[in-house]
Every structure is written in structure tokens, then in C-alpha cells.
Amino acid sequence: MWAPARLNDGTPVDYGFGWTVQTRNGHRVVSHGGALPGFKSQLVRFVDDGVTVAVLTNGDDVDIESIARGVAMLHLPVAVGAR
């Protein structure tokens, strides 16, 4: 489920079954976010580190990715520092 997908021409993409799949400083990271008018959410999981951050807001004008990254940095500053 958390494997990057490949396009028909074989090009890999950072997306797999609804999840963004990345590696940051050698740490596997999967994330998924969503929004509706008035609401926004983000879930970021550092798979091998056992750290997951969930952010829910009652506003759609919030930089929710920065909030999730800031919370994760409290536990994994090296993994989160690179984008």
C-alpha cells in the first residue's frame, strides 16, 4: 500500500493508493491530507521511526503541512528537516 506507483511508461511517482510516499534524509515518510471548505487535515507517518502526526483544523486557510512538520521535528529533527 505504501509503495510508490509507476506510470504506464515506467516513471516512478511519489504516490501510492492515496498516500504520498517519500524518503526524507533516509527516513520513509507516508502522508495524506484532505480539505473541504472550512476544514483541513494532514496525517504524516515516519514509518520506520514509529512517529505519526495527525493535524485537524476548523479552517481551510491554514498551512497544515508546516504544523505537522513542526510537531514531527520535536521528535525527529533530522528526518523532517529536508523536504
N, C-alpha and C positions, 0 to 999 in steps of 0.2 A: 504494500500500500504506500509506503514511503520511498518508493524507487522513482527516480526521475523518468519521465516519459521520453519517448523519441518520436520525432515527426516521421512522416512517410519516407522522407529522404535520408533518415538515419541521424539527423541532427538532434542532440540531446537538449532538453528544455528543463528548467528548474520548476517543474510542475508535475504532480502525480496524484491522480484521483482526488482532486480538490485541495491538495496540500502544496504549498511552496516548499521545495526540497533544496537545501543549500548546505554548503560546508563553510564555516567561518573559523579561521585560524585552526583548522584541523578538527573542529567540533561539528558533528552532524546536527543540523537545525531543521525542524519542520514547523511550518506555521500556516495559519489560516485566519482570515479576517472576514468580516461582513459588515454591512451597513444598510440601514433603512432610514428614511427621513426621521431625524430625532434620536437615532440610536447608532452606536458603533461598537464593534467588538474585535478583539485580536487574541489569538492563542499562539504562543511560541513555546516550542518544546526543544530543549537541548537533549537529544535522545540518549547519548552515551553518558551524560553528566547527571541524569536524573532530576533535572530542573525544568519546571513548566511554569509559565506565567500566563495568566488569563486576565484580560482587562475588558471591562464592560462599562460603557458610558451612556448617559442620557443626553447625548449631544452629538451631532454629526460634524461639528467643526473642530474636532479635537485631533491633534497629532498623536494618535493612539500607538503608532509604531514606536515613537520616541519614548512614550511612557513605558511600554513593555520592555524596550531595550534598557531603560534606566533601572527598572526593577531587577532585571536579569543581571545587570552589571554589579549589583550588590553581592552577587554570589559567584559570578563568572566574568570578571573584568576582561580577561584576555580573550575569551571566546566571543564576547559581544562587541569588542572594540572595532573589529573590522566589519565592513558592510559588504 
